[in-house]
C-alpha cells in the first residue's frame, strides 16, 4: 500500500529555489517574461543541482536562488512539467 504525499502549490513571479521549501514537495508555477506559465517540482530541481545551489553565495547568504526572467540554463534539461501556456493576465 503506497502512502500518498501531499503536494503544495505555490505561485510566484519568478523561478525560485529556497532552503525553507526543501523537502516540502512543492510545485511552483511562475509566469515568465513571455507571459508563459512554467511549473516545476522544487525538490526535483534542488536535488538534481544540489551541489550547484549550495556553492552559490546567494544561497548561502540569503537561503534562496531566484531568476526573474526564465528557468536558469542549467535547469532547462530537466523535465519541469513546463506548462507553457499563455497567462490570462497577458490580455
C-alpha positions as CSV (number, residue, x, y, z in Angstrom):
1,X,0.0,0.0,0.0
2,X,1.6,3.3,-1.1
3,X,1.4,6.4,1.1
4,X,0.0,9.5,-0.6
5,X,2.2,12.6,-0.3
6,X,0.6,16.0,-0.1
7,X,1.8,18.3,-2.9
8,X,1.9,22.0,-2.0
9,X,1.4,24.5,-4.8
10,X,3.0,27.9,-4.9
11,X,2.5,30.7,-7.5
12,X,5.4,33.2,-7.8
13,X,6.5,35.9,-10.2
14,X,9.9,34.2,-10.8
15,X,11.9,31.0,-10.7
16,X,12.9,30.3,-7.1
17,X,14.7,27.7,-5.0
18,X,14.5,28.3,-1.2
19,X,16.1,26.3,1.6
20,X,12.8,26.7,3.5
21,X,11.0,24.7,0.8
22,X,13.3,21.8,0.6
23,X,11.5,18.5,1.4
24,X,8.1,20.1,1.3
25,X,7.1,18.6,-2.1
26,X,6.2,22.0,-3.5
27,X,5.2,22.5,-7.2
28,X,6.0,26.1,-8.1
29,X,4.3,28.0,-11.0
30,X,5.6,31.3,-12.3
31,X,4.9,33.5,-15.3
32,X,8.0,34.3,-17.4
33,X,8.6,37.5,-19.5
34,X,6.8,35.9,-22.5
35,X,3.7,35.5,-20.3
36,X,4.0,31.7,-20.3
37,X,3.2,29.8,-17.1
38,X,6.0,27.4,-16.1
39,X,5.6,24.8,-13.4
40,X,8.3,22.7,-11.7
41,X,8.8,20.5,-8.7
42,X,11.1,22.4,-6.3
43,X,12.6,19.3,-4.7
44,X,13.5,17.7,-8.0
45,X,15.3,20.8,-9.3
46,X,17.1,21.3,-6.0
47,X,18.1,17.6,-5.6
48,X,19.4,17.5,-9.2
49,X,21.5,20.6,-8.8
50,X,22.1,20.5,-5.0
51,X,25.9,21.0,-5.2
52,X,25.5,23.9,-7.5
53,X,22.9,25.7,-5.3
54,X,24.9,25.0,-2.1
55,X,28.0,26.6,-3.6
56,X,26.3,29.8,-4.6
57,X,27.0,32.9,-2.5
58,X,23.3,34.0,-2.7
59,X,22.1,30.6,-1.5
60,X,24.5,30.6,1.5
61,X,23.7,34.3,2.4
62,X,20.0,34.6,1.6
63,X,19.0,30.9,1.6
64,X,17.4,31.3,-1.8
65,X,18.2,31.5,-5.5
66,X,15.9,33.4,-7.9
67,X,15.8,34.1,-11.6
68,X,13.2,36.7,-12.6
69,X,13.2,36.1,-16.4
70,X,13.2,32.4,-17.1
71,X,14.2,28.9,-16.0
72,X,18.0,29.0,-15.5
73,X,20.0,27.5,-18.4
74,X,21.4,24.7,-16.1
75,X,17.9,23.6,-15.3
76,X,16.4,23.6,-18.8
77,X,17.5,20.0,-19.5
78,X,15.1,18.8,-16.7
79,X,11.5,17.7,-17.4
80,X,9.9,20.6,-15.4
81,X,6.4,19.8,-16.4
82,X,6.6,23.1,-18.3
83,X,3.0,24.2,-18.7
84,X,3.9,26.7,-21.4
85,X,0.5,28.3,-21.7
86,X,-0.2,32.0,-22.1
87,X,-1.2,33.7,-18.9
88,X,-4.7,35.1,-18.6
89,X,-3.1,38.3,-17.4
90,X,-1.4,38.9,-20.8
91,X,-4.7,40.0,-22.3
